[in-house]
Amino acid sequence: MERKKQLNETQRFAICKKFDFGINPSIIARELDINFNTVMSVIRKYKETGSHEANKKRKPKKKIIDEETSNFIKEKIDENVSITLEKYSFVL
């Protein structure tokens, strides 16, 4: 099943304006040819935040260990695959 493109700001704005004018979400979905659940999701977020803007992209998570430590752990695992991480904690 093919996934559709994300809504652009104009579409989100149109959904919110039509909702503000009291148009039923099912009619909004039909008029804009957008899935009803998508329309409801935009309206729910609009009610919660007061904004029609999409969620901003999340920042990537920080790495817990550096690459040197990661490589060390990988080497030790390759040397002895039966050793547990608990035993490695004494090495680190």
Secondary structure, DSSP 4 states (H G I P E B T S, - for coil): -PPPPPPPHHHHHHHHHHHHTT--HHHHHHHHT--HHHHHHHHHHHHHHS--PPPPPPPPPPPSS-HHHHHHHHHHHHH-TT--HHHHHHH-
